[in-house]
Amino acid sequence: MRRLAAAVLLAFGALAASPAAADDAAQRIYEAECAVCHGKDRLGGIGPALLPENLGRLRRGEAAKVIASGREATQMPGFSGRLAPEEIERLAAFVMTPLPAMPRWEMGEIAASRTLFADPDRRPAAPRFAADPLNLFVVVESGDHHVTVLDGERFEPLARFPSRFALHGGPKFSPDGRFVYFVSRDGWVTKYDLYALEVVVETRAGINARNIALSGDGKVVAVANYLPHTLVLLDAHDLSPMKVIEARDARGTTSSRVSAVYQAARRKSFIVALKDVPELWEVFYEEDPPKVYAGFVHSYEKGMTEGLAEKGRFPVRRIRLDEPLDDFFFDPAYRNLVGSSRDGGRGVVVNLDVGRPIAAIDLPGLPHLGSGIAFEHDGRWMMATPHLKEGALSVIDLETWAVVKRIATPGPGFFLRGHQNTPYVWADVFMGKPNDSLQIIDTRSLEIVRTLTPSPGKTAGHVEFTRDGRYALVSVWDMEGALVVYDAATFEEVKRLPMKKPSGKYNVYNKISLSPGTSH
């Protein structure tokens, strides 16, 4: 990248100022100077992919600022001293331009990308530390692209290691809590050994990935991809590719981005959300799906064969919808899911046993169902969800699907967390102005009983509880941020650990036990 500045000056000075000429020049400069780090076709390598889909919410103007000033805590230098403002704008436009065609990333490319850092067959028998291995926290520090492994009893770091650029979708733990799997926006899946505190293996499963899921038996990693339009299945042991499923509608005519994949351990399947076609997929990971399906309302032959997209290993059951759904919440039994419609004005309840929608819920304000949690209230199971465009929490009865109450908050929220050993739910106002406070809701009265402000003027969010629910950990989402530990009963601050923009933290036990107070 260091020779990029001079090359861009020469190229743009020598060519006419037409958009086509500028694009051609930028393409040639990129191939000569940048491909070694970012890939021949901007698909990524040592550095991240330079595609609009992979750069997240980065706008063209913000991309120009990164080119001019560099990016903190990375090897990306600033070019403001070498490039004129108009040249920086042209380069920003180039990297924010979509590829002309869908990139290919199939079994061969996936297999070739796999890198072993440690022998997956020779793992230590016990943890290399004295802390409770089921009460560890994995903390994603997005500010400088690192992950901290935190002792959930003493609140002291056990390890800190660099991650891939822009981890996405939340890590997933093996059923015994031994391993944790991450995915980056660039599609890199990383397996990390929490006993040995080391990376075991990495594989690139796609070009732009949304999230991953781990099968209930811990044997299969499923990867949802925007680019290309695929669901990828990896062997969880060594991340070798098992199968690539192209995401198309039932007729095979319309291709779709895969917006998310979720594990449904009690069903021995993955639930797959499609962005562009009105279908929901259930992908079975056991060798013999009829045995899995035998206890459901319909038999395999009557209820599933018609919707079976592909037989053999990992058969796909299609559930037809009226419109594409995103951002799901599952009830504790995994019989029903609630998905949000694209306009964000309602929730649709899909019964997975019968394979069709059974109810609709009026949920204006774009509900963030992926952060929904479940709890008991007056002897009945409820779910609660924040809203991304409205300062409110919706509480929904999981039997009648009626909205029991809307709790007004100071602003739109993103995360919601609870724990089975505490009567309180913690909600942020991550999307609000200001967004530095947390609201504590009593599940018995469904009222806000306390407001906390960990760091005035700095974004607060993503609460997670310790294994026993005694402490709540809160992220102060800032480059000079912190992880703040609160007593979950008294709401008093216990400890504060400086961190670089901690975007999320995940407790091993709460995740593997499918705690109703956290997302799965």
MARTILO-318692 format. One record per residue (C-alpha): residue in one letter; x, y, z. Coordinates in steps of 0.02 Angstrom, whole numbers, m for minus. Layout:
N
+------+--------+--------+--------+
! code !   east !  north !     up !
+------+--------+--------+--------+
!    A !      X !      Y !      Z !
...
+------+--------+--------+--------+
This chain:
520
+------+--------+--------+--------+
! code !   east !  north !     up !
+------+--------+--------+--------+
!    M !      0 !      0 !      0 !
!    R !    148 !    120 !     25 !
!    R !    178 !    137 !   m162 !
!    L !     m7 !    166 !   m191 !
!    A !      0 !    355 !   m170 !
!    A !    130 !    387 !   m305 !
!    A !     48 !    264 !   m423 !
!    V !   m122 !    344 !   m403 !
!    L !    m51 !    518 !   m436 !
!    L !     34 !    461 !   m596 !
!    A !   m115 !    363 !   m658 !
!    F !   m245 !    496 !   m629 !
!    G !   m131 !    633 !   m693 !
!    A !    m97 !    542 !   m856 !
!    L !   m276 !    492 !   m895 !
!    A !   m423 !    597 !   m945 !
!    A !   m538 !    636 !   m800 !
!    S !   m678 !    523 !   m860 !
!    P !   m758 !    404 !   m734 !
!    A !   m717 !    252 !   m841 !
!    A !   m533 !    300 !   m855 !
!    A !   m523 !    333 !   m668 !
!    D !   m602 !    164 !   m631 !
!    D !   m482 !     73 !   m747 !
!    A !   m334 !    161 !   m669 !
!    A !   m391 !    119 !   m494 !
!    Q !   m415 !    m63 !   m544 !
!    R !   m238 !    m75 !   m614 !
!    I !   m163 !     11 !   m463 !
!    Y !   m259 !   m103 !   m346 !
!    E !   m198 !   m260 !   m434 !
!    A !    m17 !   m200 !   m432 !
!    E !     m7 !   m130 !   m257 !
!    C !   m150 !   m194 !   m148 !
!    A !   m194 !   m369 !   m206 !
!    V !    m56 !   m448 !   m102 !
!    C !   m149 !   m398 !     58 !
!    H !   m330 !   m376 !      4 !
!    G !   m345 !   m509 !   m131 !
!    K !   m341 !   m501 !   m320 !
!    D !   m527 !   m462 !   m335 !
!    R !   m543 !   m361 !   m173 !
!    L !   m604 !   m520 !    m89 !
!    G !   m481 !   m505 !     56 !
!    G !   m326 !   m595 !    114 !
!    I !   m209 !   m535 !    249 !
!    G !   m313 !   m377 !    248 !
!    P !   m502 !   m370 !    244 !
!    A !   m608 !   m379 !     86 !
!    L !   m633 !   m207 !      9 !
!    L !   m814 !   m226 !    m46 !
!    P !   m964 !   m120 !      4 !
!    E !  m1048 !   m275 !     78 !
!    N !   m898 !   m309 !    190 !
!    L !   m868 !   m132 !    246 !
!    G !  m1028 !   m136 !    346 !
!    R !  m1112 !     31 !    373 !
!    L !   m958 !    128 !    315 !
!    R !  m1016 !    265 !    198 !
!    R !   m914 !    331 !     52 !
!    G !   m867 !    488 !    149 !
!    E !   m811 !    384 !    298 !
!    A !   m711 !    271 !    182 !
!    A !   m622 !    426 !    116 !
!    K !   m579 !    475 !    295 !
!    V !   m503 !    303 !    326 !
!    I !   m397 !    318 !    168 !
!    A !   m343 !    492 !    219 !
!    S !   m308 !    459 !    403 !
!    G !   m284 !    271 !    415 !
!    R !   m369 !    156 !    538 !
!    E !   m319 !    148 !    719 !
!    A !   m246 !    m16 !    785 !
!    T !   m218 !    m85 !    608 !
!    Q !    m80 !    m80 !    477 !
!    M !   m184 !     38 !    368 !
!    P !    m85 !    202 !    351 !
!    G !   m156 !    372 !    310 !
!    F !   m129 !    449 !    137 !
!    S !   m184 !    628 !    165 !
!    G !     m4 !    688 !    144 !
!    R !     18 !    601 !    m23 !
!    L !   m152 !    605 !   m108 !
!    A !   m257 !    755 !   m156 !
!    P !   m435 !    757 !    m88 !
!    E !   m512 !    718 !   m258 !
!    E !   m397 !    567 !   m278 !
!    I !   m447 !    502 !   m108 !
!    E !   m629 !    521 !   m158 !
!    R !   m599 !    421 !   m318 !
!    L !   m513 !    282 !   m224 !
!    A !   m654 !    278 !    m96 !
!    A !   m780 !    264 !   m238 !
!    F !   m682 !    118 !   m311 !
!    V !   m679 !     13 !   m152 !
!    M !   m862 !     52 !   m120 !
!    T !   m913 !    m11 !   m293 !
!    P !   m995 !   m184 !   m296 !
!    L !   m914 !   m321 !   m397 !
!    P !   m985 !   m341 !   m574 !
!    A !  m1031 !   m524 !   m543 !
!    M !  m1064 !   m642 !   m399 !
!    P !   m896 !   m707 !   m334 !
!    R !   m867 !   m895 !   m329 !
!    W !   m820 !   m975 !   m165 !
!    E !   m852 !  m1161 !   m170 !
!    M !   m784 !  m1322 !    m93 !
!    G !   m613 !  m1303 !   m174 !
!    E !   m585 !  m1124 !   m119 !
!    I !   m648 !  m1161 !     56 !
!    A !   m534 !  m1312 !     74 !
!    A !   m383 !  m1216 !      7 !
!    S !   m409 !  m1076 !    133 !
!    R !   m401 !  m1190 !    285 !
!    T !   m251 !  m1160 !    399 !
!    L !   m205 !  m1267 !    550 !
!    F !   m121 !  m1177 !    695 !
!    A !   m125 !  m1324 !    815 !
!    D !   m163 !  m1509 !    803 !
!    P !   m352 !  m1531 !    825 !
!    D !   m325 !  m1712 !    879 !
!    R !   m202 !  m1672 !   1017 !
!    R !   m285 !  m1556 !   1141 !
!    P !   m242 !  m1537 !   1326 !
!    A !   m355 !  m1639 !   1441 !
!    A !   m383 !  m1498 !   1566 !
!    P !   m384 !  m1308 !   1567 !
!    R !   m218 !  m1219 !   1588 !
!    F !   m291 !  m1106 !   1722 !
!    A !   m382 !  m1120 !   1888 !
!    A !   m542 !  m1028 !   1842 !
!    D !   m711 !  m1113 !   1814 !
!    P !   m708 !  m1153 !   1627 !
!    L !   m898 !  m1138 !   1617 !
!    N !   m896 !   m963 !   1693 !
!    L !   m779 !   m886 !   1567 !
!    F !   m827 !   m736 !   1462 !
!    V !   m771 !   m711 !   1283 !
!    V !   m762 !   m522 !   1256 !
!    V !   m753 !   m455 !   1079 !
!    E !   m657 !   m290 !   1075 !
!    S !   m703 !   m216 !    906 !
!    G !   m600 !    m59 !    933 !
!    D !   m435 !   m145 !    896 !
!    H !   m498 !   m315 !    835 !
!    H !   m451 !   m421 !    985 !
!    V !   m538 !   m548 !   1095 !
!    T !   m514 !   m559 !   1283 !
!    V !   m549 !   m718 !   1381 !
!    L !   m608 !   m663 !   1553 !
!    D !   m621 !   m759 !   1717 !
!    G !   m803 !   m737 !   1769 !
!    E !   m765 !   m756 !   1955 !
!    R !   m616 !   m640 !   1981 !
!    F !   m652 !   m533 !   1828 !
!    E !   m472 !   m544 !   1771 !
!    P !   m413 !   m575 !   1592 !
!    L !   m340 !   m747 !   1558 !
!    A !   m290 !   m713 !   1378 !
!    R !   m304 !   m582 !   1242 !
!    F !   m275 !   m620 !   1058 !
!    P !   m299 !   m532 !    889 !
!    S !   m456 !   m577 !    794 !
!    R !   m504 !   m566 !    612 !
!    F !   m570 !   m397 !    553 !
!    A !   m751 !   m362 !    603 !
!    L !   m813 !   m515 !    696 !
!    H !   m997 !   m534 !    660 !
!    G !  m1149 !   m623 !    731 !
!    G !  m1082 !   m677 !    900 !
!    P !   m969 !   m825 !    944 !
!    K !  m1038 !  m1000 !    969 !
!    F !   m980 !  m1129 !   1098 !
!    S !   m962 !  m1317 !   1086 !
!    P !  m1088 !  m1412 !   1194 !
!    D !   m957 !  m1444 !   1329 !
!    G !   m896 !  m1264 !   1326 !
!    R !   m722 !  m1318 !   1273 !
!    F !   m712 !  m1229 !   1105 !
!    V !   m777 !  m1065 !   1039 !
!    Y !   m807 !  m1023 !    856 !
!    F !   m801 !   m848 !    780 !
!    V !   m845 !   m783 !    608 !
!    S !   m788 !   m620 !    529 !
!    R !   m883 !   m516 !    405 !
!    D !   m755 !   m578 !    278 !
!    G !   m815 !   m756 !    306 !
!    W !   m667 !   m820 !    408 !
!    V !   m719 !   m950 !    536 !
!    T !   m598 !   m969 !    682 !
!    K !   m596 !  m1113 !    808 !
!    Y !   m519 !  m1068 !    977 !
!    D !   m476 !  m1188 !   1118 !
!    L !   m530 !  m1112 !   1284 !
!    Y !   m431 !  m1244 !   1382 !
!    A !   m266 !  m1213 !   1293 !
!    L !   m304 !  m1029 !   1257 !
!    E !   m249 !  m1044 !   1076 !
!    V !   m319 !  m1038 !    899 !
!    V !   m336 !  m1212 !    826 !
!    V !   m390 !  m1186 !    645 !
!    E !   m463 !  m1057 !    526 !
!    T !   m563 !  m1080 !    365 !
!    R !   m640 !   m952 !    251 !
!    A !   m818 !  m1009 !    216 !
!    G !   m877 !   m860 !    113 !
!    I !   m841 !   m684 !     52 !
!    N !   m969 !   m594 !    158 !
!    A !  m1040 !   m692 !    305 !
!    R !  m1183 !   m644 !    419 !
!    N !  m1168 !   m768 !    562 !
!    I !  m1134 !   m949 !    610 !
!    A !  m1222 !  m1084 !    709 !
!    L !  m1154 !  m1242 !    790 !
!    S !  m1257 !  m1402 !    787 !
!    G !  m1323 !  m1466 !    952 !
!    D !  m1205 !  m1614 !    946 !
!    G !  m1057 !  m1500 !    916 !
!    K !  m1009 !  m1582 !    752 !
!    V !  m1061 !  m1458 !    617 !
!    V !  m1034 !  m1271 !    593 !
!    A !  m1161 !  m1186 !    478 !
!    V !  m1113 !  m1021 !    396 !
!    A !  m1240 !   m899 !    323 !
!    N !  m1169 !   m800 !    175 !
!    Y !  m1224 !   m644 !     85 !
!    L !  m1083 !   m670 !    m41 !
!    P !  m1097 !   m790 !   m123 !
!    H !  m1278 !   m842 !    m92 !
!    T !  m1240 !  m1000 !      4 !
!    L !  m1259 !  m1097 !    165 !
!    V !  m1094 !  m1183 !    204 !
!    L !  m1075 !  m1333 !    319 !
!    L !   m905 !  m1362 !    400 !
!    D !   m840 !  m1506 !    506 !
!    A !   m826 !  m1428 !    679 !
!    H !   m675 !  m1536 !    721 !
!    D !   m555 !  m1463 !    593 !
!    L !   m664 !  m1340 !    494 !
!    S !   m648 !  m1440 !    334 !
!    P !   m793 !  m1411 !    212 !
!    M !   m935 !  m1538 !    213 !
!    K !  m1063 !  m1461 !     96 !
!    V !  m1108 !  m1300 !      6 !
!    I !  m1295 !  m1270 !    m20 !
!    E !  m1341 !  m1136 !   m147 !
!    A !  m1484 !  m1028 !    m86 !
!    R !  m1621 !  m1028 !   m217 !
!    D !  m1810 !  m1031 !   m210 !
!    A !  m1911 !  m1189 !   m236 !
!    R !  m1915 !  m1164 !   m425 !
!    G !  m1728 !  m1134 !   m432 !
!    T !  m1751 !   m968 !   m522 !
!    T !  m1717 !   m838 !   m386 !
!    S !  m1554 !   m830 !   m291 !
!    S !  m1554 !   m764 !   m113 !
!    R !  m1436 !   m697 !     15 !
!    V !  m1434 !   m803 !    173 !
!    S !  m1469 !   m678 !    310 !
!    A !  m1446 !   m791 !    462 !
!    V !  m1432 !   m969 !    525 !
!    Y !  m1483 !  m1031 !    698 !
!    Q !  m1460 !  m1195 !    788 !
!    A !  m1616 !  m1282 !    849 !
!    A !  m1535 !  m1414 !    959 !
!    R !  m1699 !  m1487 !   1020 !
!    R !  m1749 !  m1517 !    839 !
!    K !  m1576 !  m1575 !    783 !
!    S !  m1580 !  m1449 !    643 !
!    F !  m1526 !  m1278 !    583 !
!    I !  m1655 !  m1143 !    546 !
!    V !  m1604 !  m1034 !    398 !
!    A !  m1670 !   m861 !    355 !
!    L !  m1670 !   m805 !    173 !
!    K !  m1663 !   m620 !    132 !
!    D !  m1735 !   m619 !    m43 !
!    V !  m1862 !   m761 !    m58 !
!    P !  m2016 !   m797 !     50 !
!    E !  m1952 !   m960 !    123 !
!    L !  m1885 !  m1023 !    287 !
!    W !  m1770 !  m1175 !    284 !
!    E !  m1746 !  m1312 !    412 !
!    V !  m1585 !  m1407 !    377 !
!    F !  m1567 !  m1571 !    471 !
!    Y !  m1391 !  m1619 !    522 !
!    E !  m1422 !  m1798 !    582 !
!    E !  m1393 !  m1941 !    461 !
!    D !  m1575 !  m1999 !    467 !
!    P !  m1700 !  m1854 !    469 !
!    P !  m1856 !  m1967 !    484 !
!    K !  m1800 !  m2017 !    659 !
!    V !  m1779 !  m1834 !    704 !
!    Y !  m1949 !  m1791 !    635 !
!    A !  m2046 !  m1936 !    712 !
!    G !  m2101 !  m1843 !    868 !
!    F !  m2171 !  m1692 !    778 !
!    V !  m2352 !  m1659 !    735 !
!    H !  m2335 !  m1723 !    557 !
!    S !  m2242 !  m1880 !    507 !
!    Y !  m2089 !  m1862 !    396 !
!    E !  m2179 !  m1934 !    245 !
!    K !  m2336 !  m1826 !    259 !
!    G !  m2267 !  m1665 !    327 !
!    M !  m2094 !  m1652 !    256 !
!    T !  m2068 !  m1744 !     92 !
!    E !  m2161 !  m1615 !    m11 !
!    G !  m2051 !  m1476 !     54 !
!    L !  m1888 !  m1571 !     42 !
!    A !  m1769 !  m1475 !    m70 !
!    E !  m1627 !  m1599 !    m66 !
!    K !  m1608 !  m1776 !      0 !
!    G !  m1451 !  m1857 !     67 !
!    R !  m1343 !  m1775 !    202 !
!    F !  m1411 !  m1608 !    264 !
!    P !  m1583 !  m1616 !    182 !
!    V !  m1674 !  m1450 !    168 !
!    R !  m1855 !  m1432 !    220 !
!    R !  m1937 !  m1278 !    144 !
!    I !  m2071 !  m1182 !    239 !
!    R !  m2166 !  m1062 !    127 !
!    L !  m2201 !   m886 !    190 !
!    D !  m2297 !   m735 !    127 !
!    E !  m2139 !   m628 !    132 !
!    P !  m1957 !   m647 !    184 !
!    L !  m1927 !   m642 !    371 !
!    D !  m1773 !   m588 !    468 !
!    D !  m1710 !   m580 !    645 !
!    F !  m1790 !   m727 !    736 !
!    F !  m1838 !   m767 !    914 !
!    F !  m1869 !   m949 !    966 !
!    D !  m1983 !  m1002 !   1107 !
!    P !  m1899 !  m1110 !   1241 !
!    A !  m1968 !  m1271 !   1165 !
!    Y !  m1909 !  m1226 !    989 !
!    R !  m2082 !  m1266 !    920 !
!    N !  m2117 !  m1087 !    866 !
!    L !  m2016 !   m941 !    803 !
!    V !  m2060 !   m759 !    785 !
!    G !  m1986 !   m670 !    635 !
!    S !  m1999 !   m487 !    585 !
!    S !  m2064 !   m434 !    417 !
!    R !  m1957 !   m325 !    306 !
!    D !  m2054 !   m167 !    344 !
!    G !  m2029 !   m199 !    529 !
!    G !  m2211 !   m168 !    573 !
!    R !  m2259 !   m340 !    634 !
!    G !  m2199 !   m507 !    693 !
!    V !  m2248 !   m671 !    610 !
!    V !  m2262 !   m829 !    715 !
!    V !  m2210 !   m987 !    622 !
!    N !  m2247 !  m1157 !    698 !
!    L !  m2102 !  m1267 !    647 !
!    D !  m2196 !  m1429 !    679 !
!    V !  m2336 !  m1394 !    555 !
!    G !  m2224 !  m1290 !    443 !
!    R !  m2328 !  m1132 !    420 !
!    P !  m2366 !   m962 !    498 !
!    I !  m2499 !   m972 !    634 !
!    A !  m2512 !   m793 !    700 !
!    A !  m2461 !   m612 !    673 !
!    I !  m2411 !   m486 !    806 !
!    D !  m2425 !   m298 !    789 !
!    L !  m2248 !   m237 !    825 !
!    P !  m2218 !    m62 !    754 !
!    G !  m2048 !     16 !    773 !
!    L !  m1941 !   m124 !    696 !
!    P !  m1924 !   m255 !    833 !
!    H !  m1750 !   m328 !    862 !
!    L !  m1809 !   m505 !    890 !
!    G !  m1634 !   m578 !    887 !
!    S !  m1607 !   m493 !   1056 !
!    G !  m1773 !   m556 !   1124 !
!    I !  m1773 !   m653 !   1288 !
!    A !  m1897 !   m762 !   1382 !
!    F !  m1950 !   m757 !   1564 !
!    E !  m2095 !   m812 !   1673 !
!    H !  m2226 !   m686 !   1728 !
!    D !  m2377 !   m735 !   1832 !
!    G !  m2345 !   m918 !   1793 !
!    R !  m2340 !   m894 !   1604 !
!    W !  m2195 !   m884 !   1482 !
!    M !  m2168 !   m713 !   1405 !
!    M !  m2047 !   m645 !   1280 !
!    A !  m1983 !   m467 !   1273 !
!    T !  m1902 !   m378 !   1127 !
!    P !  m1825 !   m205 !   1104 !
!    H !  m1865 !    m96 !    953 !
!    L !  m1735 !    m16 !    839 !
!    K !  m1842 !    133 !    788 !
!    E !  m1948 !    162 !    941 !
!    G !  m1914 !    190 !   1126 !
!    A !  m2009 !     40 !   1189 !
!    L !  m1999 !   m142 !   1242 !
!    S !  m2139 !   m259 !   1191 !
!    V !  m2189 !   m400 !   1310 !
!    I !  m2280 !   m544 !   1222 !
!    D !  m2374 !   m693 !   1293 !
!    L !  m2299 !   m851 !   1215 !
!    E !  m2464 !   m945 !   1221 !
!    T !  m2586 !   m816 !   1152 !
!    W !  m2458 !   m713 !   1054 !
!    A !  m2540 !   m556 !   1123 !
!    V !  m2438 !   m402 !   1168 !
!    V !  m2460 !   m395 !   1357 !
!    K !  m2373 !   m228 !   1380 !
!    R !  m2267 !    m98 !   1294 !
!    I !  m2139 !    m24 !   1412 !
!    A !  m2082 !    151 !   1364 !
!    T !  m1893 !    180 !   1366 !
!    P !  m1789 !    339 !   1339 !
!    G !  m1744 !    281 !   1163 !
!    P !  m1732 !    135 !   1042 !
!    G !  m1632 !    m12 !   1108 !
!    F !  m1527 !   m149 !   1032 !
!    F !  m1489 !   m275 !   1170 !
!    L !  m1596 !   m353 !   1306 !
!    R !  m1534 !   m476 !   1437 !
!    G !  m1597 !   m571 !   1588 !
!    H !  m1556 !   m727 !   1689 !
!    Q !  m1659 !   m864 !   1768 !
!    N !  m1587 !   m823 !   1940 !
!    T !  m1634 !   m639 !   1941 !
!    P !  m1805 !   m554 !   1924 !
!    Y !  m1730 !   m408 !   1827 !
!    V !  m1708 !   m378 !   1642 !
!    W !  m1576 !   m255 !   1583 !
!    A !  m1610 !   m151 !   1426 !
!    D !  m1502 !    m23 !   1337 !
!    V !  m1550 !    125 !   1228 !
!    F !  m1410 !     90 !   1106 !
!    M !  m1497 !    176 !    960 !
!    G !  m1558 !    324 !   1062 !
!    K !  m1495 !    501 !   1090 !
!    P !  m1422 !    497 !   1219 !
!    N !  m1377 !    313 !   1226 !
!    D !  m1274 !    305 !   1384 !
!    S !  m1403 !    233 !   1505 !
!    L !  m1472 !     61 !   1551 !
!    Q !  m1650 !     26 !   1607 !
!    I !  m1683 !   m108 !   1738 !
!    I !  m1856 !   m189 !   1721 !
!    D !  m1936 !   m295 !   1857 !
!    T !  m2016 !   m447 !   1774 !
!    R !  m2144 !   m458 !   1914 !
!    S !  m2216 !   m284 !   1890 !
!    L !  m2157 !   m254 !   1710 !
!    E !  m2099 !    m82 !   1765 !
!    I !  m1932 !      9 !   1753 !
!    V !  m1863 !     13 !   1930 !
!    R !  m1688 !     83 !   1904 !
!    T !  m1583 !    179 !   1777 !
!    L !  m1394 !    163 !   1771 !
!    T !  m1267 !    269 !   1675 !
!    P !  m1098 !    179 !   1673 !
!    S !  m1003 !    320 !   1584 !
!    P !  m1098 !    482 !   1548 !
!    G !  m1088 !    528 !   1365 !
!    K !  m1026 !    357 !   1308 !
!    T !  m1132 !    219 !   1231 !
!    A !  m1183 !     81 !   1353 !
!    G !  m1249 !    m87 !   1296 !
!    H !  m1243 !   m276 !   1284 !
!    V !  m1269 !   m338 !   1461 !
!    E !  m1219 !   m517 !   1500 !
!    F !  m1233 !   m612 !   1665 !
!    T !  m1114 !   m727 !   1755 !
!    R !  m1155 !   m911 !   1763 !
!    D !  m1252 !   m893 !   1926 !
!    G !  m1335 !   m728 !   1879 !
!    R !  m1254 !   m637 !   2025 !
!    Y !  m1162 !   m508 !   1920 !
!    A !  m1205 !   m413 !   1761 !
!    L !  m1068 !   m356 !   1642 !
!    V !  m1097 !   m201 !   1536 !
!    S !  m1001 !   m134 !   1386 !
!    V !   m951 !     48 !   1373 !
!    W !   m938 !     53 !   1184 !
!    D !   m795 !    174 !   1155 !
!    M !   m612 !    166 !   1102 !
!    E !   m573 !    219 !   1279 !
!    G !   m710 !    107 !   1343 !
!    A !   m731 !    m18 !   1481 !
!    L !   m813 !   m176 !   1542 !
!    V !   m913 !   m129 !   1697 !
!    V !   m964 !   m262 !   1823 !
!    Y !  m1122 !   m233 !   1927 !
!    D !  m1199 !   m327 !   2070 !
!    A !  m1361 !   m390 !   1989 !
!    A !  m1460 !   m374 !   2152 !
!    T !  m1400 !   m206 !   2221 !
!    F !  m1350 !   m127 !   2053 !
!    E !  m1188 !    m65 !   2132 !
!    E !  m1030 !    m58 !   2027 !
!    V !   m905 !   m194 !   2075 !
!    K !   m762 !   m175 !   1951 !
!    R !   m714 !    m83 !   1793 !
!    L !   m591 !   m152 !   1663 !
!    P !   m526 !    m35 !   1526 !
!    M !   m558 !   m106 !   1351 !
!    K !   m558 !    m51 !   1170 !
!    K !   m739 !    m37 !   1115 !
!    P !   m804 !   m200 !   1191 !
!    S !   m949 !   m238 !   1075 !
!    G !  m1007 !   m398 !   1156 !
!    K !   m969 !   m525 !   1292 !
!    Y !  m1031 !   m703 !   1304 !
!    N !  m1038 !   m818 !   1454 !
!    V !   m998 !  m1000 !   1416 !
!    Y !  m1125 !  m1080 !   1533 !
!    N !  m1269 !   m964 !   1488 !
!    K !  m1243 !  m1000 !   1304 !
!    I !  m1224 !  m1189 !   1311 !
!    S !  m1368 !  m1210 !   1435 !
!    L !  m1483 !  m1106 !   1323 !
!    S !  m1523 !   m984 !   1462 !
!    P !  m1691 !   m902 !   1425 !
!    G !  m1617 !   m733 !   1470 !
!    T !  m1493 !   m727 !   1327 !
!    S !  m1494 !   m749 !   1139 !
!    H !  m1449 !   m919 !   1067 !
+------+--------+--------+--------+
